[in-house]
């Protein structure tokens, strides 16, 4: 990640946080007004987004702190912890929404579908704007990827609410609202799985997926004067910050500094 991209990342998160906070209030009020669980579900997801974006912003600044005597690698892992927290938060809110959706499916509630559609359309625009702000940085930063996945699934949720409102207007099948809520939750589970998987992989000191440890071992063994390579380890402090350690056994008389 370039220095200019690092500088731009916190600003993008600040703008996304402000947009999300505004439309969380809009969707929550609109959900209660129209009786739409899909809007309330999307608003609750936005609430988790606000927490996640706050964690992302904190991690973006904390990861820049210099190493000290107690944390000699610095604070880059804060980004990974924030990403893990974001993923867990998404799964918690998903369970709550699915339970309520089942209740609404069995006992459908009348919904003001026209107003629901209008509010969801505004929410879709807000989420799309936040997603555009975060997209570029999310390619190389797991912390920003967590924030981007939040707003991306929010956008999908708003789209699902629009479709549900259209179905209700046309057919008066109010269960469409509960079905849209479940669709939102499935999207949350799918997208957050990759975030949790990558976060846990980094925290367990897993080798970066784009590096082949055997290829690196062979390249080291091919260096002049290297007799043996062992105790070779690859890991990441955070996404895009890879580290390696190993032990090279040299031929007798070889200069270790030259080999290094």
N, C-alpha and C positions, 0 to 999 in steps of 0.2 A: 504494500500500500504506500503510495507516494506521500511525501510530507504535506503537499497541498491537499491531498485527499483526507489525510488525518486532521488537518486544520478545519476542513469543511464539514467533517462528520458530526461534531457536536452541534454546529449550527443547524444542520439538517434535522437532528433529533429534537432540538428546541422548537423549531417550526412545526414538526410533526406532533410534538407534545401539545402545543397550543391548539392546533387544529383538532386533534383528537379530544381534548378536554371540552372544547366548545360543542362538538357534535355528540359527545357522550350525554351532555345535558339535554340536547335537542332530542336525541333518540329515546332517552329514558322518559322524558315528559311525554313525548309522542306515543310511546308504547302504552303508558297508563291511560292516555287520552283516548286512543283508538281501541284499546283492549288487545293489542297484538303482542303475542309472546315472541314472535320472530324479532320484532323491534326491541323488546326488552332483552332478549337473548343477545342481540347484537350490541345493545348498550352495555350489558354486563361484560361482554367480550371487550368492549372499548375501555371499561373500567380496569380490566386486567392489563389492557394495552397501556393505560396511563402508568400503572405500576411498573410494567415492563420497560416502557420508554424512560421512566425515571431511573430505573436500575441501569439501563443502557447509557444514559447521560452520565450518571455517577461513575460507571465503569470506564467510560471513554476518558474522563479526566484522571481517575485513579490510576489507570494503566500507564499514564505518562510520568508518574512519580519516579524519581531515580531510585536505584537500589540502595539499601542501607545495610547496617551490620546484621540485622535480624532477617532481612529478606534480600539475599544477595542476588537473586534473579529479578528483583524489582516487583512490580505489581501487575504485570500483564495478565496473570491468571484471573484477575478480577473480572475481565471480560468474559471468560469462560464460565465463571460462577454465575454471572448475570444471565448469560444465555441459558444455563441449566435452570435457574430460577424462573425464567420466562416460560420455558417448556413445561415445568411442573405446574405453574399457575394456570396455563392454558388447559391442562388436563383436569384440574380441580373444577374450574368453571364449566367445563364440558359436562361433567357428571351431574352438576346441579341443573343445567338446562335440559338434559335428556330426561331427567326425572319429571320435570315440570311439563315437558312436551308430551310425555305419555299420559299424564293427567288431562291435558287439554285435548288430546286425541280421543280419549274415552268420553270426556264431558266437554264437548265443543262450546266455545263462548262466542257470541256475536262480535264482529270486528268492523270498525269503520275503515273499510278497505281503501277508499279513495285517499283519505288523509294518510293512511299507512304507506301507500305507494309514494306519495309526495315526499314524506319524511325520509323514506328509504332511498329515494333518488338523490336527495341532498347528501345523505350519509355516504352514498357511493362516490359522489364527487369529492367529498372530503377525504375519504380513504384513498382514492386514486391519487389525489394531490400529495398526501403524505407518502404514499408508496413511491412516487416519482422522486421525491426528495431523498429517500433512503436507498433506492435501488442500486445506484452505482457503488456506494460504499459496502453494500451487503455482499458483493462478489468476493471480497478479500478479507472480510472481518466478521467473525462468528457472532460477535456482540451485535453489530448492526444487522446481521442476517436475522437474528432473533426479533429485532424490532420490525424489520421488513415483513417477516412472516406474520406478525401480529396484524399489521395494517392490511396485508394482502388477504388474509382470511376474513378480516372485517369487510373488505370490499366484496368478497364472495358472499358474505352474509347479507349485505345490503342488496346485492343482486337477487339472492334467493327470496328476500322479503318482497321485492318488487314483483317477482314471478308469482309468489303466493297471493299477493294482493290482486293481481290480474285474474287469477283463478277464482278467487272469492267473488270479485265483481261479476264475473261471467256466470258462475255456477252456484254461488252461495254455499260452497263446500268449505266450511270454516276449518275443517281439519287440515286444509292446505297450509295454514299458519304453523301448526305443530310439525308437519312434514318438513317445512322450510327450516324450522329450528333444528331438527335432527340433521338435515343436510349441512347446516352451518357447523354443527358439532363434528360431523365426519370429516369435513375439511380441516377443522382445527386439529383433530387427532392425527391426520395424515401428515400435515405440514410440520407439526411439532415433534413428530417421531424422529425426523431427520435431525432436527435441532438437538434433541436429547441424545440421540446416538452419537453425534459428533462431539458434543460437550463431554459426555462420559468417556469417549475414546481419548480425548486430550487429557482429561484428568487422570486416567489410568496409564498415562505415559505411553500411549500407543504410537507406533511409527506413523508419520504422516502418509496419507493414502497415496500421494503423488510421488513418493520416493520408494525405490526398490532397494532394500538393504543388501541383497545379494549382489546387485549391480555395483553398489558402492564398495562392498567388500572386495569384489574382483578388481575394481579400479585401484584401490589402495594396495592390493597384493601385487599389482603390476608395476608399482613404482620401483625404480632402481634401488637395489639393496634391501628391499623388504622381504623377509623370509616368511613371516606369519602375521595374520591379523586375527585378533580375538577380542572378546568383551566389547563388541561393537554395538552401540545403542543409538537409536534415533528417537526423538520425541519433539513435541511442540510446547512452547510456553503458552502460545495462543495461536489462532489460525494466522499463517503467514510469518510466524517467528519460530523457525525450526532450529533444533540443536542436535549435535552429534558428539559422542565420545567413543574412544576405542583405544586399543593397545596394539602398537606395531612392534614386532620383534625384528631387529635388523641383523644383517650379516655382521660377523665380527669385524671391527675396525671401521665400520661406517659411521659417519658423522650424524648424530641424531638431529642436529639443527638443520642440516642440509635436507634430510628426509622430511622434516616437518615443513 
